[in-house]
Amino acid sequence: MSEVRKGEAGKTGMACGQSLYTKRFACSVGRKCRTMTVKDVAKDFRLDWDTVKTLDKEYMKKQLRSIQ
């Protein structure tokens, strides 16, 4: 898996700790959290539970903003 470098297209403002994730990746995590537990999503993506939870919260906030 390649790293996202500073200034690359697709960089997101969502930061989990010191790592930045792309919008596409964050949306993938959020979509999976709709049908799976956070623990299972973390295991699938090999991420920390807290990272998945943070990405899921940001995804849900974005979804709420789009319907308001």
PAKE-309537 format. One record per residue: x, y, z of N, C-alpha, C, O in turn; residue in one letter. Coordinates in Angstrom, 1 decimal. Atoms other than C-alpha are relative to their C-alpha. Layout:
<pt n_c1="X" n_c2="Y" n_c3="Z" ca_c1="X" ca_c2="Y" ca_c3="Z" c_c1="X" c_c2="Y" c_c3="Z" o_c1="X" o_c2="Y" o_c3="Z" resn="A"/>
...
end
This chain:
<pt n_c1="0.8" n_c2="-1.2" n_c3="0.0" ca_c1="0.0" ca_c2="0.0" ca_c3="0.0" c_c1="0.9" c_c2="1.2" c_c3="0.0" o_c1="1.8" o_c2="1.3" o_c3="0.8" resn="M"/>
<pt n_c1="-0.9" n_c2="-1.2" n_c3="0.0" ca_c1="1.5" ca_c2="3.4" ca_c3="-0.9" c_c1="-0.5" c_c2="1.0" c_c3="1.0" o_c1="-1.6" o_c2="1.1" o_c3="1.3" resn="S"/>
<pt n_c1="0.3" n_c2="-1.1" n_c3="-0.9" ca_c1="1.7" ca_c2="6.3" ca_c3="1.4" c_c1="-0.5" c_c2="1.2" c_c3="-0.8" o_c1="-0.1" o_c2="1.5" o_c3="-1.9" resn="E"/>
<pt n_c1="0.4" n_c2="-1.3" n_c3="0.6" ca_c1="0.0" ca_c2="9.6" ca_c3="0.7" c_c1="1.0" c_c2="1.1" c_c3="0.4" o_c1="1.3" o_c2="1.3" o_c3="1.6" resn="V"/>
<pt n_c1="-1.1" n_c2="-1.0" n_c3="-0.2" ca_c1="2.6" ca_c2="12.3" ca_c3="0.3" c_c1="-0.7" c_c2="1.4" c_c3="0.1" o_c1="-1.8" o_c2="1.6" o_c3="-0.4" resn="R"/>
<pt n_c1="0.5" n_c2="-1.3" n_c3="-0.1" ca_c1="2.1" ca_c2="15.9" ca_c3="1.2" c_c1="-0.2" c_c2="0.7" c_c3="-1.3" o_c1="0.7" o_c2="0.6" o_c3="-2.2" resn="K"/>
<pt n_c1="0.2" n_c2="-0.7" n_c3="1.3" ca_c1="0.5" ca_c2="17.9" ca_c3="-1.6" c_c1="-0.6" c_c2="-0.9" c_c3="-1.1" o_c1="-1.0" o_c2="-0.4" o_c3="-2.1" resn="G"/>
<pt n_c1="0.6" n_c2="0.9" n_c3="1.0" ca_c1="-0.9" ca_c2="14.8" ca_c3="-3.4" c_c1="-1.5" c_c2="0.3" c_c3="-0.1" o_c1="-2.1" o_c2="0.6" o_c3="0.9" resn="E"/>
<pt n_c1="1.4" n_c2="-0.1" n_c3="0.2" ca_c1="-4.4" ca_c2="14.9" ca_c3="-4.8" c_c1="-0.7" c_c2="-1.0" c_c3="0.8" o_c1="-0.2" o_c2="-2.2" o_c3="1.0" resn="A"/>
<pt n_c1="0.7" n_c2="1.0" n_c3="-0.8" ca_c1="-7.0" ca_c2="13.2" ca_c3="-2.6" c_c1="0.3" c_c2="0.1" c_c3="1.5" o_c1="-0.3" o_c2="-0.6" o_c3="2.2" resn="G"/>
<pt n_c1="-0.3" n_c2="-0.2" n_c3="-1.5" ca_c1="-5.5" ca_c2="14.4" ca_c3="0.7" c_c1="-1.3" c_c2="0.5" c_c3="0.7" o_c1="-2.0" o_c2="1.4" o_c3="0.1" resn="K"/>
<pt n_c1="1.2" n_c2="-0.5" n_c3="-0.8" ca_c1="-8.2" ca_c2="15.0" ca_c3="3.3" c_c1="0.4" c_c2="0.8" c_c3="1.2" o_c1="1.6" o_c2="0.7" o_c3="1.6" resn="T"/>
<pt n_c1="-0.2" n_c2="-0.8" n_c3="-1.2" ca_c1="-8.5" ca_c2="17.3" ca_c3="6.2" c_c1="-0.2" c_c2="-0.9" c_c3="1.3" o_c1="0.1" o_c2="-0.4" o_c3="2.4" resn="G"/>
<pt n_c1="0.2" n_c2="0.9" n_c3="-1.2" ca_c1="-9.3" ca_c2="14.3" ca_c3="8.5" c_c1="1.3" c_c2="-0.5" c_c3="0.5" o_c1="2.0" o_c2="-1.1" o_c3="-0.3" resn="M"/>
<pt n_c1="-1.2" n_c2="0.5" n_c3="-0.5" ca_c1="-6.5" ca_c2="13.5" ca_c3="10.7" c_c1="-0.3" c_c2="-0.9" c_c3="1.2" o_c1="-1.0" o_c2="-0.5" o_c3="2.1" resn="A"/>
<pt n_c1="0.1" n_c2="0.9" n_c3="-1.2" ca_c1="-6.3" ca_c2="10.6" ca_c3="13.1" c_c1="1.4" c_c2="-0.1" c_c3="0.5" o_c1="2.3" o_c2="-0.8" o_c3="-0.1" resn="C"/>
<pt n_c1="-1.4" n_c2="-0.1" n_c3="-0.6" ca_c1="-3.3" ca_c2="11.2" ca_c3="15.3" c_c1="0.8" c_c2="0.8" c_c3="-1.0" o_c1="0.4" o_c2="2.0" o_c3="-1.4" resn="G"/>
<pt n_c1="-0.8" n_c2="-0.8" n_c3="0.9" ca_c1="-0.5" ca_c2="12.3" ca_c3="13.0" c_c1="-0.1" c_c2="-0.5" c_c3="-1.5" o_c1="0.4" o_c2="0.1" o_c3="-2.4" resn="Q"/>
<pt n_c1="0.2" n_c2="0.6" n_c3="1.4" ca_c1="-1.6" ca_c2="10.2" ca_c3="9.9" c_c1="-1.2" c_c2="0.6" c_c3="-0.7" o_c1="-2.2" o_c2="0.9" o_c3="-0.1" resn="S"/>
<pt n_c1="1.1" n_c2="-0.5" n_c3="0.8" ca_c1="-3.7" ca_c2="11.6" ca_c3="7.1" c_c1="-0.5" c_c2="-1.2" c_c3="-0.9" o_c1="0.3" o_c2="-2.0" o_c3="-1.4" resn="L"/>
<pt n_c1="0.6" n_c2="1.0" n_c3="0.9" ca_c1="-6.1" ca_c2="9.4" ca_c3="5.2" c_c1="-0.7" c_c2="0.7" c_c3="-1.1" o_c1="-1.2" o_c2="1.8" o_c3="-1.0" resn="Y"/>
<pt n_c1="0.6" n_c2="-0.6" n_c3="1.1" ca_c1="-7.5" ca_c2="10.0" ca_c3="1.8" c_c1="-1.5" c_c2="0.0" c_c3="0.2" o_c1="-2.0" o_c2="-0.8" o_c3="1.0" resn="T"/>
<pt n_c1="1.4" n_c2="-0.1" n_c3="-0.1" ca_c1="-11.2" ca_c2="10.9" ca_c3="1.4" c_c1="-0.6" c_c2="-1.3" c_c3="-0.4" o_c1="-1.5" o_c2="-1.8" o_c3="0.2" resn="K"/>
<pt n_c1="0.5" n_c2="1.3" n_c3="0.5" ca_c1="-11.8" ca_c2="7.7" ca_c3="-0.6" c_c1="0.1" c_c2="-1.1" c_c3="1.1" o_c1="-0.8" o_c2="-1.9" o_c3="1.3" resn="R"/>
<pt n_c1="-0.2" n_c2="1.1" n_c3="-1.0" ca_c1="-10.3" ca_c2="5.5" ca_c3="2.1" c_c1="-0.9" c_c2="0.3" c_c3="1.2" o_c1="-1.5" o_c2="-0.7" o_c3="1.8" resn="F"/>
<pt n_c1="0.9" n_c2="-0.3" n_c3="-1.1" ca_c1="-12.2" ca_c2="7.3" ca_c3="4.9" c_c1="-1.4" c_c2="-0.3" c_c3="-0.3" o_c1="-2.1" o_c2="-0.8" o_c3="0.6" resn="A"/>
<pt n_c1="1.3" n_c2="0.4" n_c3="0.4" ca_c1="-15.4" ca_c2="6.8" ca_c3="3.0" c_c1="-0.2" c_c2="-1.5" c_c3="0.0" o_c1="-1.3" o_c2="-2.0" o_c3="0.3" resn="C"/>
<pt n_c1="0.1" n_c2="1.5" n_c3="0.0" ca_c1="-14.7" ca_c2="3.1" ca_c3="2.5" c_c1="-0.1" c_c2="-0.5" c_c3="1.4" o_c1="-0.9" o_c2="-1.4" o_c3="1.7" resn="S"/>
<pt n_c1="0.1" n_c2="0.4" n_c3="-1.4" ca_c1="-14.2" ca_c2="2.8" ca_c3="6.2" c_c1="-1.4" c_c2="0.3" c_c3="0.6" o_c1="-2.0" o_c2="-0.6" o_c3="1.2" resn="V"/>
<pt n_c1="1.3" n_c2="-0.4" n_c3="-0.4" ca_c1="-17.4" ca_c2="4.7" ca_c3="6.9" c_c1="-1.1" c_c2="-0.9" c_c3="-0.5" o_c1="-2.0" o_c2="-1.3" o_c3="0.2" resn="G"/>
<pt n_c1="1.0" n_c2="0.9" n_c3="0.6" ca_c1="-19.4" ca_c2="2.6" ca_c3="4.5" c_c1="0.0" c_c2="-1.4" c_c3="0.6" o_c1="-1.1" o_c2="-2.0" o_c3="0.8" resn="R"/>
<pt n_c1="-0.1" n_c2="1.3" n_c3="-0.6" ca_c1="-18.1" ca_c2="-0.6" ca_c3="6.0" c_c1="-0.6" c_c2="0.0" c_c3="1.4" o_c1="-1.2" o_c2="-1.0" o_c3="1.8" resn="K"/>
<pt n_c1="0.5" n_c2="-0.1" n_c3="-1.4" ca_c1="-19.1" ca_c2="0.6" ca_c3="9.5" c_c1="-1.5" c_c2="0.0" c_c3="0.0" o_c1="-2.1" o_c2="-0.2" o_c3="1.0" resn="C"/>
<pt n_c1="1.5" n_c2="0.0" n_c3="0.1" ca_c1="-22.7" ca_c2="0.8" ca_c3="8.3" c_c1="-0.5" c_c2="-1.4" c_c3="0.1" o_c1="-1.6" o_c2="-1.6" o_c3="0.6" resn="R"/>
<pt n_c1="0.5" n_c2="1.4" n_c3="0.0" ca_c1="-22.9" ca_c2="-3.0" ca_c3="8.0" c_c1="0.8" c_c2="-0.9" c_c3="0.9" o_c1="0.5" o_c2="-2.1" o_c3="1.1" resn="T"/>
<pt n_c1="-0.8" n_c2="0.8" n_c3="-0.8" ca_c1="-20.1" ca_c2="-4.2" ca_c3="10.2" c_c1="0.3" c_c2="0.7" c_c3="1.3" o_c1="0.1" o_c2="1.9" o_c3="1.4" resn="M"/>
<pt n_c1="-0.4" n_c2="-0.6" n_c3="-1.3" ca_c1="-18.9" ca_c2="-3.6" ca_c3="13.8" c_c1="1.3" c_c2="0.8" c_c3="-0.2" o_c1="2.1" o_c2="0.4" o_c3="-1.2" resn="T"/>
<pt n_c1="-1.2" n_c2="-0.8" n_c3="0.1" ca_c1="-16.1" ca_c2="-1.1" ca_c3="14.3" c_c1="1.2" c_c2="-1.0" c_c3="0.2" o_c1="2.3" o_c2="-0.8" o_c3="-0.4" resn="V"/>
<pt n_c1="-1.0" n_c2="1.0" n_c3="-0.3" ca_c1="-14.0" ca_c2="-4.0" ca_c3="15.7" c_c1="0.4" c_c2="-0.8" c_c3="-1.3" o_c1="1.5" o_c2="-1.0" o_c3="-1.6" resn="K"/>
<pt n_c1="-0.2" n_c2="0.8" n_c3="1.2" ca_c1="-14.5" ca_c2="-6.0" ca_c3="12.5" c_c1="0.6" c_c2="0.8" c_c3="-1.1" o_c1="1.5" o_c2="0.3" o_c3="-1.9" resn="D"/>
<pt n_c1="-0.6" n_c2="-0.8" n_c3="1.1" ca_c1="-13.7" ca_c2="-3.1" ca_c3="10.2" c_c1="1.5" c_c2="0.3" c_c3="0.3" o_c1="2.3" o_c2="0.3" o_c3="-0.6" resn="V"/>
<pt n_c1="-1.4" n_c2="-0.2" n_c3="-0.4" ca_c1="-10.5" ca_c2="-2.4" ca_c3="12.2" c_c1="0.8" c_c2="-1.2" c_c3="-0.4" o_c1="1.9" o_c2="-1.0" o_c3="-0.8" resn="A"/>
<pt n_c1="-0.7" n_c2="1.3" n_c3="0.4" ca_c1="-9.5" ca_c2="-6.0" ca_c3="11.7" c_c1="0.2" c_c2="-0.1" c_c3="-1.5" o_c1="1.3" o_c2="-0.5" o_c3="-1.9" resn="K"/>
<pt n_c1="0.0" n_c2="0.1" n_c3="1.4" ca_c1="-10.3" ca_c2="-5.9" ca_c3="8.0" c_c1="1.1" c_c2="0.9" c_c3="-0.6" o_c1="1.9" o_c2="0.6" o_c3="-1.5" resn="D"/>
<pt n_c1="-0.9" n_c2="-1.0" n_c3="0.5" ca_c1="-8.3" ca_c2="-2.7" ca_c3="7.4" c_c1="1.4" c_c2="0.0" c_c3="0.7" o_c1="2.3" o_c2="0.8" o_c3="0.4" resn="F"/>
<pt n_c1="-1.2" n_c2="0.1" n_c3="-0.9" ca_c1="-5.6" ca_c2="-3.6" ca_c3="10.0" c_c1="0.3" c_c2="1.4" c_c3="0.6" o_c1="1.4" o_c2="1.9" o_c3="0.5" resn="R"/>
<pt n_c1="-0.1" n_c2="-1.3" n_c3="-0.6" ca_c1="-6.2" ca_c2="-0.3" ca_c3="11.8" c_c1="-0.4" c_c2="-0.2" c_c3="1.5" o_c1="-1.0" o_c2="-1.1" o_c3="1.9" resn="L"/>
<pt n_c1="0.4" n_c2="-0.1" n_c3="-1.4" ca_c1="-6.6" ca_c2="0.6" ca_c3="15.4" c_c1="-1.4" c_c2="0.3" c_c3="0.2" o_c1="-2.0" o_c2="1.0" o_c3="-0.7" resn="D"/>
<pt n_c1="1.4" n_c2="-0.2" n_c3="-0.2" ca_c1="-10.1" ca_c2="0.6" ca_c3="16.8" c_c1="-0.3" c_c2="1.5" c_c3="0.1" o_c1="-1.3" o_c2="1.9" o_c3="-0.5" resn="W"/>
<pt n_c1="0.3" n_c2="-1.5" n_c3="-0.1" ca_c1="-9.9" ca_c2="4.3" ca_c3="17.7" c_c1="0.1" c_c2="0.7" c_c3="-1.3" o_c1="-0.6" o_c2="1.7" o_c3="-1.5" resn="D"/>
<pt n_c1="-0.1" n_c2="-0.6" n_c3="1.3" ca_c1="-8.8" ca_c2="5.2" ca_c3="14.2" c_c1="-1.2" c_c2="-0.2" c_c3="-0.8" o_c1="-1.7" o_c2="0.7" o_c3="-1.4" resn="T"/>
<pt n_c1="1.2" n_c2="0.4" n_c3="0.7" ca_c1="-11.7" ca_c2="3.4" ca_c3="12.7" c_c1="-1.2" c_c2="0.8" c_c3="0.5" o_c1="-2.0" o_c2="1.4" o_c3="-0.2" resn="V"/>
<pt n_c1="1.1" n_c2="-0.7" n_c3="-0.6" ca_c1="-14.1" ca_c2="5.0" ca_c3="15.2" c_c1="0.0" c_c2="1.5" c_c3="-0.4" o_c1="-1.0" o_c2="2.1" o_c3="-0.7" resn="K"/>
<pt n_c1="-0.2" n_c2="-1.4" n_c3="0.4" ca_c1="-12.7" ca_c2="8.5" ca_c3="14.4" c_c1="-0.4" c_c2="0.2" c_c3="-1.5" o_c1="-1.2" o_c2="1.2" o_c3="-1.8" resn="T"/>
<pt n_c1="0.3" n_c2="-0.1" n_c3="1.4" ca_c1="-13.0" ca_c2="7.9" ca_c3="10.6" c_c1="-1.5" c_c2="-0.1" c_c3="-0.2" o_c1="-2.2" o_c2="0.5" o_c3="-1.0" resn="L"/>
<pt n_c1="1.5" n_c2="0.2" n_c3="0.1" ca_c1="-16.6" ca_c2="6.6" ca_c3="11.1" c_c1="-0.8" c_c2="1.2" c_c3="0.5" o_c1="-1.8" o_c2="1.6" o_c3="-0.2" resn="D"/>
<pt n_c1="0.7" n_c2="-1.2" n_c3="-0.5" ca_c1="-17.6" ca_c2="9.7" ca_c3="13.1" c_c1="0.0" c_c2="1.1" c_c3="-1.0" o_c1="-1.0" o_c2="1.7" o_c3="-1.3" resn="K"/>
<pt n_c1="-0.1" n_c2="-1.0" n_c3="1.0" ca_c1="-16.3" ca_c2="12.0" ca_c3="10.4" c_c1="-0.9" c_c2="-0.4" c_c3="-1.2" o_c1="-1.5" o_c2="0.5" o_c3="-1.8" resn="E"/>
<pt n_c1="0.8" n_c2="0.5" n_c3="1.0" ca_c1="-18.1" ca_c2="9.9" ca_c3="7.8" c_c1="-1.5" c_c2="0.3" c_c3="0.3" o_c1="-2.2" o_c2="0.8" o_c3="-0.6" resn="Y"/>
<pt n_c1="1.4" n_c2="-0.3" n_c3="-0.4" ca_c1="-21.4" ca_c2="10.2" ca_c3="9.7" c_c1="-0.3" c_c2="1.5" c_c3="0.0" o_c1="-1.4" o_c2="1.9" o_c3="-0.4" resn="M"/>
<pt n_c1="0.2" n_c2="-1.4" n_c3="0.0" ca_c1="-21.0" ca_c2="13.9" ca_c3="10.2" c_c1="-0.2" c_c2="0.5" c_c3="-1.4" o_c1="-1.0" o_c2="1.4" o_c3="-1.7" resn="K"/>
<pt n_c1="0.1" n_c2="-0.4" n_c3="1.4" ca_c1="-20.5" ca_c2="14.3" ca_c3="6.4" c_c1="-1.3" c_c2="-0.4" c_c3="-0.5" o_c1="-1.9" o_c2="0.4" o_c3="-1.3" resn="K"/>
<pt n_c1="1.3" n_c2="0.4" n_c3="0.4" ca_c1="-23.6" ca_c2="12.3" ca_c3="5.8" c_c1="-1.1" c_c2="0.8" c_c3="0.5" o_c1="-2.1" o_c2="1.1" o_c3="-0.2" resn="Q"/>
<pt n_c1="1.1" n_c2="-0.9" n_c3="-0.5" ca_c1="-25.7" ca_c2="14.4" ca_c3="8.1" c_c1="0.0" c_c2="1.4" c_c3="-0.6" o_c1="-1.0" o_c2="2.0" o_c3="-0.8" resn="L"/>
<pt n_c1="-0.1" n_c2="-1.3" n_c3="0.7" ca_c1="-24.4" ca_c2="17.6" ca_c3="6.5" c_c1="-0.6" c_c2="0.0" c_c3="-1.4" o_c1="-1.2" o_c2="1.0" o_c3="-1.8" resn="R"/>
<pt n_c1="0.5" n_c2="0.1" n_c3="1.4" ca_c1="-25.4" ca_c2="16.4" ca_c3="3.1" c_c1="-1.6" c_c2="-0.1" c_c3="0.0" o_c1="-2.2" o_c2="0.3" o_c3="-1.0" resn="S"/>
<pt n_c1="1.5" n_c2="0.1" n_c3="0.0" ca_c1="-29.1" ca_c2="15.8" ca_c3="4.1" c_c1="-0.6" c_c2="1.3" c_c3="0.7" o_c1="-1.8" o_c2="1.4" o_c3="0.6" resn="I"/>
<pt n_c1="0.6" n_c2="-1.2" n_c3="-0.6" ca_c1="-29.5" ca_c2="19.1" ca_c3="6.0" c_c1="0.0" c_c2="1.2" c_c3="-0.9" o_c1="-0.4" o_c2="2.3" o_c3="-0.5" resn="Q"/>
end
